[in-house]
Amino acid sequence: MTKLIKSIVLALLVLICFVSQALGEIIGSVQTFQDMGNGIELNCTNAYLSIELITPEIARVRVGVKRPGAESRYLEDFSYAIREDLPKIKSSYKVKDNGKSILLSTTAIDVVISKNPVLLTFLDKEGFCLSEDFSPMSWLPAPEGQSVTCTKSLSYGEHFYGLGEKTGPLDKRRSKCVMWNTGEYGDDIRSDPLYQSHPFFIGLKENKAYGIFFDNTYRTHFDMGHTFEDRYIFRSEGGELDYYFIAGPLVKDVVKRFSFLTGYMPLPPIWALGHMICRWSYYPETEVMDIARRARAEEIPLDVIWLDIHYMDGYRCFTWDKSRFPDLSGMVSKLHAMGYKVVSMINPGIKADPRYFVFKEGIQRDAFVKYPHGGLYIGKVWPKECVFPDFTRLDVRKWWGSLYNGLLEAGIDGFWNDMNEPDIFHPQTGTMDDNAVFNDFGLNSSHKKIHNVYGSYMAKATLEGISRLMGKKRAFVLSRAGYSGLQRYAASWTGDNTSNFDHLRLQIPMFLNMGLSGTPFIGSDIGGFFKSASAELLVRWYQASSLVPLMREHNCRGEYDQEPWVHGDPYKSFIRKYINMRYRLLPYLYTCFYEASKDGSPIMRPLLYEYQQDSNTFTLDDQFLIGRDILVAPVLQEGAVRRLVYLPKGNWYDYETKDVLEGNRSMYYDAPLSMLPVFIKEGAILPTKEPGLYTTEKSIETITLEIFPLQTRDSSTSILYMDDGVTKDSPFVLFEFDMKKTENNLCIEFTRKGAFDGIKSFDVKVYSGPPRKVIIDNEETEFRYEDGVIYLTTTKDVKLVELIY
Ligand code: MIG
């Protein structure tokens, strides 16, 4: 009996210890608070809580745990994600003490802070609760800062988007994931974590959206209603509770505001929108030249040929193998003459070889990551023992950036940063040791804090370095790893996928969530990296990728070849057709890139981005939009020759036949292997040009405007952006086309801004029945009508085109 009681008491004690340990410390109650001029700070039992207004729609929440003897209330205020030039905006706000709670209100949101216990509620101006704490913010001691937890209520029917590069469906409701950049070598379709960390998500609740960016670079965990039905949780293994609440109510608003915080993708050189092919690895020179000639002979448009690690001299970065590439600059200039660009790989691991100049220079500069006791951190990667630059140091980034000079002088056009998670051949962790030390702006932080930003900062060093060396020319960098804000430095691809239909399918929600996470320039290895694509898979993958922002075919060594022509006809013609479509739509696609570079609008968008009032779109992730007006519904199943397509409200044009289809319904659409289903929204004006064998082969002097007349609506506006495609501050031209429909009349008003004069005239194609007459700038004009298409030509100075039916 006493034995039993003893063991019960013991069990209870263990339980109590466990529970109190698990709960850690909580924020407590509000004791006093003060107006900070840009928000409020609350002095709570165990921490300071600051709510700072970045804009009337964005509130930054920080918890500074009270630490006896600490010099400052919060940890160092530096972010690896927030842009350095974030404008300081003064928001007007009111603070009111309501006894049990405090109200902080701006023109866009109300934040209610209940005093005991401290709980935050974010409401819109109609009093709708966008988000509320489920339980008080809490933490456990951690070796660096605290392991912090934030728990918020989850309502039935709330959806989640974002979270960056994650597998699984578009809607992240009921999912959980970890942010810890990881090189992934499996073919598991549910692997987590992957290469990049974007601790940002969008909640969509009764058609109203908000966002939360948890700016913490330690390993973070997100549980979006997976473990508990009624709440979602985000927590970190170190650092501080520091998050931004971003009001909507549109998903669009949230994405744009998040991009305002974390910055915009610079407009890339236009060739980076072209089709690219890669192999681990194309070598020697004769093979590269064979590929280059073959693509031209096959008339498959191609802009870029990539050099993977075997071009290097024994895996030494910033060198090349003189037997495989005896005359690298000669080869590159031959490729340039054929219209190609060349991108080559650079990894962070520097071979620990005392005769190798990069190693020697780095040692002299003390540039490499060390252990706390001062010894060099050494990790094994392709070149065997390697050392790793500390990219958190400005002088190291500058030095690293300058190393690209040799390759740039040889003519290389862009760079590819791989293995920068950092991915290390360590049998247990696959990365650096946790106690490796980084300068971190003088804080001497461990790998635990820097790991997730290592890749972004390598990309930053690369982009800033090559930009300095390239003068006015735009730079192109592709990075595998990254943290929020990576878009400022590099495009991303989704790493080592596998040649199967499941992987093709999962790329789509992944790209969509990357776009919603502020990272618009994204693509995957077309055809799949591991294993080899069947002819059918290759065709379907090319179709699905034909308008994806980054279009690169890539394949692992040792697999069967996967270039577009390897399976012969009819497959290569099927592929050619859709690469041609991309090249024809280049002015449209480039305009989408322009918009992304201005305000963070994703290039590739889930339907809910444009149709947020339509709940049918909330989980739809096997079709997508490119810009606002092109809907792509690729076939993603082996053997399928038709698929279900959902068209949101309004009318749509079948891009193949130009038939008008009514929206607000699902329909079966026949799509044999030769077909990619593409639909254009009524009212769209798509700027196109003659496709060439590379992006700049055919001039942009004449742009063909494809006009899809309004049907169920009365007006719509489209734009066309163009510039010289290569220089950073190129003059540009921005056309606006305003379409209006009345009963027997369709008008298009043209306005033009900017000094770029590369575009001289428009060929216009209107998909409609024949008009009685056409009036251009008040003069009746000749036109041709054939098979449902009206053909006109005008100059760039045109003001008004009227079609009278
Ligand atoms: O361990 O450079 O994701 O695209 O071909 C593999 C060789 C290292 C991983 C990249 C892949 C690239 C490969 N790299």
Residues whose N, C-alpha, C, O or C-beta is under 5 A from the ligand:
A	BS01	MIG	W280 D308 I309 D418 G495 D496
